[in-house]
């Protein structure tokens, strides 16, 4: 017989409508995602603008990948333990600080530091997903989470053309000043209309586990992102990969022994969670190839026989229709998941992405057909990014939402890192001389399309292996076959996503309550 734990009083009429919270959190996600790509059009000009070497300039992208990978799961766990809105606001403050640093200096060291701070703010997306799960009524969770998750792709699609426009028409520091101002606006809006969830994971923060995870990720991602420059068989690359394996094994052994681990490996090893994270890595790989090669391909000179000689702005605008489709399709994906389950949504998305790359393989000479193929890939990504958090939430307790979604977002980032290394290797390895310069051949781009399509098909196979329970409500609420049966109560927000709210008391599956209490007792 479940015991009742009193919940806080129900929300008053003065509490802003949840619709505003969804819009604000989605806007925060878009801004953070834009920050990840905003310097890409600027990279060729950084050496002349700052006096830095091209290798140093490349760290403006690499460092955001590293800090984003490290801080996303860590801050997700901190949010679960100490308050998701509190940590989200802190992440936005870090974003503002990084933007200001980049805006006031042209020194490469300061710029890299600022970009590192901007990368750490990527945790905003999983934190926003967790807040939506805690605060919205069950019928609105899927659509809201779908939109929030899609902001990663929307921001990437919007960031390139916006940054290109700034680079061509204004002082390049302007885009950092604008991002800083928007970050401040985000903070004000979050304080105004996003409630703080009262659901907490009890216990002590696993600092050793956080350091171990960070060490393994830094070693892995440094080797992957710098391997092409250092040489894949060089001592640094091989040493970092070996260190990543050793640190990961030691970290895993430690995490299995502590009562409140940084990442609950037992939960992460469940097929529903493990396979979803594998799919996230593959989808991240497949999506990022679209962003990497589209702009470069249309900018190639006409002397190559396939290039269009487009400007930076035009090449960036090629991705904009994909961003629009991601906004439009996020509610469609939620409806598909609600009716058929997120497993079906993910399988459909992977198939659409693969089809998009088939289109791109055969239509690489026409600007409009290139845009069409890129938009098809973005459409599939929108559905996938909407389905992934729903699958994660179906397989983990409510108290683990922040950390679990942070880990899933991390897997997408790792997929993007491997994609970046793969694309760079292929385009640098299959070249010819055209117009007096060395350029990738058309076949090189087609090889990239085939590899990305293969990743999407692999994600399709993984999605078919996911547990087959439909339980669409489970995806949004944490109930259903993955979460167990029966209901109980636990302290939490007055707007409950784990079941019906009755007299200000949250209901959730008995198994989840037992896991929370076991964690509390262990601490």
N, C-alpha and C positions, 0 to 999 in steps of 0.2 A: 504494500500500500504506500504510495508516494507521500512524502511529507511536504507540507507547504512551507516555503520560505518567503517571508513578506517581500513584496516588491515596492518600489517607490510609488508615490502618488501618481495618478494618471496625469497626462499632459493637460495643461490648461488651454483655454481658447486662445490665449495670447501666443502660444507656440506657433511659429510660422508653418504654413502648409508644407507637407513633405515634398510637394512638387518643386518648391524653391530649392530645397536641399539637394534634390536630384540634379537640377540644372547647375547649381553652384559647384557641386562635386565634379560633375562632368566637365565644366569649364576649367576647373583646377587640373583635371587630368589632361586636357588638351594642351594647356599652357606648359605643363611639365614635359609632355611628349614633344612639343615644339622645340623646347630647349635642347633635346637630345640631338636634333638635326640642324639647328639653326646656323652652325658654323660651317656646314659642309660646303656651301658655295663660296665661302670665304677662304677655305684652306689653300687654294693655289696662290692667293695673294698675301698670305700671312708672312712668308719669308721677307717679301719686299716691305711690308708694313711694319714689321717688328725687328727685322735684322736676324731672325732666327733661322735655323736650318730647316729644310723640309721634314727631316726626321722629328725635330722638336715640335714642329707645327702639327704633325699627325697626332701628337699627344692630346691635342684639344678635343679629339674624338675618343681616343683610347681611354683617357682618364675618366670620362663620364661613364663609359661602359664598366670600368672597374668599380667605381664608387657606387654606381647604381646596383651592380650585382651584389656588392657587399652589404649595402645598407637596406635594400628592399626586404629581405627576409628578417634581418635584425630588427628593423623598426616595426615590421609587422608583428613580431613577438612582443616588443615593448608596448605597442598599442593594445594588444590583447591583455597585457598585464596592468597597464597604468592609465589607459584611456586613449581611445583611437583618435578622437578629435584633437586632444592635446598634442599627440605626436604628429598628426597631420599639420597642425598649425606650425609646430616646430620645423617640419620639413619645408613648408612654404617660406618660413623665415630664412632657412638656409639657402633656398633658391634665390631670395631677394639679395642676401649677402653676396652670393656668387655673382649675380648679375651686376651688382654695384662694383665689385672688384674688376670685372671685365670692362665695365663702362669707363672707369677712371684711369686705366693704364693701357699702355701698349707694350709692356714688358712681358716676354713670353712666360716667365716664371709665375707672374701674377695672374696672367690669363689662364694658365693651366690650373692654378689653385682655385680660381673662380669657377672654372668648368668642373672641377672635382666637386665643389659644393653644389652646383646645379645638378650633377648626376645623382647625388645623394637624395635629391627630392623625388626621384622616381618612385619611392615608397608611397607617394600620395595615392597612386592608383589602387593598390591592394587595400590600403587603409580606407579609401572611399568605398570600395566594394563591401568591406566589413561593416562600415557604418550603415550602409543601405540595408544589409541583411538584418542588422539589429533593430533598425528604426521603422522600416516600412511595413505595412500590412502585407500578408503573404501574396495576395493577388498582384501586387505591384513590384515584387522583388525581382522577378526574372527580367522584366523589361528595363528596369533601372540598372541592374547589374550588367545587362547586355550593353547598354549605352556607355556605362563607366568603363567597361573593359575595352570597348572599341576606341576609346579616346587615344590609346597608344598608337593605333594605326591612323586615326584622323589627324593627330598632331604631326605625325611623320609626313603625311601627305600635304598638310598645310604649311609646315615649317620651311620646306625647300623653296617654294615660290615666293613666300614672304621674305625670306632671307635674301633671295636673289634680287628682289626689287629694292631692298634696302642697300645691298652692296653696290648696285648700279646707279642709284640715285641719291644716296645720302652718305654721311660719314658712317663708317662701319660700327662705331661705338653706339650709334643710335639704337640699334636693335637690342643692345643690352640694357640701355636706359628704359626702353619701352617694356622689356620683360620684367625689369625690377618694379616699375610702376604697376604693371598688371599683377605681379605677385602680391604687392601690398593690397590691391583691390580684392584679390582672392582671400587674403587673411581677414579683411573686414567682413566680407560676405559670409565666410565660414563662421566667424564669431556671431554674426547676426542670425543665421537661419539653420545652422547644422547643430543638432543636439549632441550631447555627449552620452554615449552608451554607458549604462551602468553594469553591463556584463563584464566580468573580469576573470582572467585566469589567475588563480592563486599560486603562491610559491615565490621562490627567489629567482631573480633573473640569472640565466646561465651565461655568465661572462666568459668562462673558459670555452664553452661551446661556441659562443659568438666569435671569439678570436680564432678558434680552430677552423670554423667554416670560412671566415674571412681569409685566413692564410691559404687554404686550399683553393678558394676561388681566385685569389690574386695570382697564385702560381699558374693555375690553369689558363686563365684569360690572358695573362702576359705572354705565355708561350704561344697561344693561338693567334693573338693579334700582332705579335712582333716576330713570329717565326719566319715569315717571308723575308723580312729585312735581315734577321740574324742568320738565317739558314736553318732549315728544318732538322738538320743533323748536327747543328752546332752544339757546343757544350752547354751554352746558356739555355737553349730551347729544350734539349733533352733533360738537363738538370731540373728545370722548372716543372716539366711534365712528371718526372719521377718524384719530385718533392710534393706535387699536388696529390699523387696517388698515396704516398706515405702519410701525409697529413690527413687526407680524407679517411684513410683506414683507422688511424689513431683517433680521429674525431668521432667516427662512427662507434668505435668501441666505448669511448667515453660517454657518448650520448645515450647509449643503451643502459648505462649504470646510474644516471642521475635521475632524481624524482621529477624534476620539471625541466626537461631538456630544451635546448634552443630549437631543435627540430625533433618532433616525436617520430622517430624512425619506424616505430611499430605501426603507427597510423599511416605514415608515408609509404609503407610497404604493402598496404592493402591494394589489391588489384585495381580498385576503382580510383585510387589516388595515384598510384605508381604509373599506371598506363596513361592517365590524364596528363601527368607531368612529361612523360615521354612524347606524347602527342604535342604538347606545348612546345617542346624543343624543336620538333620537326616542322610545326606550323611557323614558328619564329624563323627558322631557316628559309622556308619556302617564301614567306612574305618579304623578307629583307632583300632577297635577290631582286625582286621587282623594283624596290626603291633604289638599289645600288646601280643597276645597269640601265634603267630607263633614261635618266638624265644624261649619263655618259654616252649612251648610244646615239641619241639624237644630236648631241654636240659634236660627234665625230665629223671631220671635214668631208665634203662631198667627194674628194679625191679617193676616198676609201672604196667608193662604189656602192656603199650602203648608208653612209652617214648623211645627215641632213644639214649639218653646219648651223644648227639652231643656237640661239643665245642662251645664256644661263637662265634668264627669266622664262623663256619659252620651254626649256627643258624642265624647269620646275613646275610649270603649269600643266605639263603632261600628267602629273600625278594628282592634280586637284580634283578631277572628276571622280577618281577613286575615293578621295576623302569624303566627297559629297555622298557617294554610294554607301560608305560606311555609316554615315549618320542615318541615311534613309533605311538601311537594312537592319540596324540594331533592333528595332521593335519587331520586325518580321522574324528575325532569328528567335526572339523571345517567344513569339507565338508558336513557332515550330517546336521549340523546346517544351513549351507548355502543353502542346497537344501530343507530341510524339516522344518527348524526352530529349535531353541534351545530347545523348549518344547519337541519335539520328541527325541532329543539327551538325555535330562535328563531322560525321561521315559525309554528309552532303557538302559541307564547306570544303573538306579536303578534295572531294571530287571536282568541285567548281574551280579550285585553285589549279589543280592539274590540267583541267580543260583550258584555263586561261593561258597556261604556258604552252600548250599545244598551239593555240591561236598565235601566240607570240613567235613560235618557232617558224611558222609559215608566212608571217606578215611583218617582216622586219624592214620593209622598204618604204612604207607609207606612214606618215605622221599620224593620220587618223586611225589607222588600223593598229599602230603601236599603242595609242591612247586607249583604244577599245580593249586590247589584250590586257594592258595594265589595269584597266578598270574591272575587268572580269576577275583578275587575281585579287584585287582589293575587295571585291564583293564577297568572294569566298573567305577572305581573311576576316571580314566583318562578322560573318556568321560564326566562324571558328572562335574568334576572340570573345564572342558573346556566350558561346557554349562552354568554354573551358572553365570559367569560375563557377558556373552552375554545376558542372560535374564535380569540381573540387568541393563545393559546399554540400553536395549530396553525400560525400564520403567522409566528412570530418565533423567532429562536434562543433557546436556553436562557439565554444570557448577557444577553438583553434583557428577560427576563420582568418584572422589577420596574418598569422604566420603561414598558414597553408596557401593562401592566395599570394603572399609574398614569395613563397618558394615556387609557385607556378609562374609568376611573372619573371622570376630569376631564370627559370628554364627557357622561357622565350628569349631572354637576353643572351643566354649561352648559345642558343640556336643561331641568333643573329651574329654572334662573334664567329662561330664556325663558318657561317655563310660568308661573312666578310673575307675571311682568310681563303676560303675556297674560290670565291669570285676573283680575288686578287691574283691567286696562283694561276687560274685558267686564263684570264685576260693577259697576264704577263707572259704566259708560256706559249700561247698560240698567236703569233704576230706576223706582220709583213710590213714592208716599207711602202708608204703611200704619201705622195706629195712631199717627199724629202724627210718624212718623220716615221718613226715606228708606231704602229697602231695595232690593236687587236683585230683579227680577221672577223668576218661575219660568222664563221664557223665557231669561233671562240664564244661569242654571245649565244649561239644556238646550243653549245655544250652546257652553258650555264642554265639555259631554259630547261634542258633535259634533266640536269641534276636537281633543279628546284622542283620540277614535276615529279621526279622520283621521290623526293622528300615528302611531297604532298600525298603521293600514293602510299608511302609507308605510314603516314599519319592516318590514312583511310583504313589500312589494315589494322593498325593499333586500335582505332575507334571501334572496329567490329569485334575486337576481343574484350572490350569493356563489359562489365556485368550487365546483363540484359534487361534488368527491371526497368520498366518505363517510368513509373512514379514521377510524373512531371512536377507534382507539388514538392517532391523531395528535393529537387534541384534548387528550389528557391528557399526552402525552409529548413532543411536538415532533417526531415522526417522521412518515413517510408522504409523500404526494405534495407537500405544501406545503414540507416540510423537505428534500426530496431523497431520494436512495436511498443505500444503503451505510451502513456503520457505522464508527466509529473510537473513540478514547478521549480523555478529557480529565480534568484534575484536577477532583475534585468530591466530593460526599458519598458515603459508603459505601452509603447507600440511594439507588438511582438511579432517576429517572423517565424518563430518556431512552433506556433500553434495559435489557438484562439486566446484572446485576452479576456479574462473573467475577473472582474472586480480588482483590476490592477495587478493581477498575478500572471506571470508568464508560464505557459505550459511548453514542455519539450519532452522528447523521448526519454524514457527511464534510463536507457543505456547511456545517454549523454550525461544525465545527472550523476549516474554512478561514476563515470569517468572523471567528472569534475570533482566529486567528493573524494575519490581515491587520490587525485592529485593534491587536494587540500590536506588530506591526512598524511600523505607522503612528505609534504613540506613541513 
